[in-house]
Amino acid sequence: FNFWALSCRNSFAGKLLAATYTHHRNRIAGYIGGARSDLSEKACLDLALQVSALIDGLMIYTGPDSKLVNRKELVKMTKKAVVALLESARGTGTARAA
């Protein structure tokens, strides 16, 4: 969390954070494209943005001593959410052009 705060005040940290998130999003988009080859690159990147935001938000609940939620339940909920995101792209006009 300190890195995020620093990136608001320090241009080097801001650029590094942006590059890190771009890399992270592109990696996730690649996995989505592998799972859903019918989606366009833009659709994969859009879904990757949502998945990476989900991951970042869940970090609050995944600390080593966190007792806020049951880990097994969190894993199940997260998997369901990601699958729902991938399935929601079906029939939305985001498929690759033939």
C-alpha positions in Angstrom: 0.0 0.0 0.0 2.9 2.3 0.6 4.0 1.9 -3.1 0.5 3.2 -4.2 0.8 6.2 -1.8 4.4 7.0 -3.0 3.3 6.8 -6.6 0.9 9.7 -6.0 3.8 12.0 -5.0 6.9 10.6 -6.8 7.0 10.4 -10.7 9.5 7.6 -10.8 7.3 5.5 -8.5 4.2 6.4 -10.5 5.9 5.3 -13.7 7.1 2.1 -12.1 3.6 1.3 -10.7 2.0 2.0 -14.1 4.5 -0.3 -15.9 3.9 -3.0 -13.3 0.1 -2.8 -13.7 0.4 -2.8 -17.5 2.6 -5.9 -17.3 0.2 -7.6 -14.8 -2.9 -6.8 -17.0 -1.2 -8.0 -20.2 -0.3 -11.3 -18.5 -3.8 -11.9 -17.3 -5.2 -10.9 -20.7 -3.0 -13.6 -22.2 -4.4 -16.2 -19.9 -8.0 -15.0 -20.7 -7.2 -15.2 -24.4 -6.0 -18.8 -24.0 -9.2 -19.7 -22.2 -11.5 -17.8 -24.5 -9.9 -17.7 -28.0 -13.2 -16.2 -29.4 -12.6 -12.9 -27.6 -10.9 -9.9 -29.2 -7.7 -8.5 -27.7 -9.6 -5.5 -26.4 -12.1 -7.8 -24.7 -9.3 -9.8 -23.1 -7.7 -6.6 -21.8 -11.0 -5.3 -20.5 -11.6 -8.5 -18.6 -8.0 -8.5 -17.4 -8.5 -5.1 -15.9 -11.5 -6.4 -13.9 -9.7 -9.5 -12.8 -6.6 -7.5 -11.7 -8.8 -5.1 -9.8 -10.5 -8.0 -8.1 -7.1 -9.4 -7.1 -5.9 -6.1 -5.7 -9.1 -5.5 -3.8 -8.9 -9.0 -2.3 -5.4 -8.3 -0.9 -7.1 -6.7 2.1 -8.4 -10.1 3.0 -5.4 -12.2 2.3 -2.8 -11.1 4.8 -0.9 -13.8 6.6 -2.9 -13.4 9.9 -6.1 -12.2 8.4 -9.2 -13.7 10.1 -11.7 -11.4 8.2 -12.9 -14.3 6.0 -12.5 -18.0 5.6 -9.8 -18.6 3.1 -11.4 -21.6 1.5 -14.6 -19.7 1.0 -12.7 -16.7 -0.4 -11.0 -19.0 -3.0 -14.4 -20.4 -4.0 -16.0 -17.0 -4.3 -13.1 -15.6 -6.3 -13.1 -18.6 -8.7 -16.8 -18.1 -9.2 -16.4 -14.4 -9.8 -13.7 -14.9 -12.4 -15.7 -17.6 -14.3 -18.7 -15.3 -14.2 -16.7 -12.5 -15.8 -15.4 -14.8 -18.5 -18.9 -16.2 -19.2 -20.4 -12.7 -19.2 -18.4 -11.8 -22.3 -20.2 -14.5 -24.4 -22.6 -13.0 -26.9 -21.6 -9.4 -26.2 -20.2 -8.6 -29.6 -16.6 -8.8 -28.3 -15.6 -11.8 -30.3 -12.7 -11.7 -32.7 -13.4 -10.8 -36.3 -13.2 -13.8 -38.6 
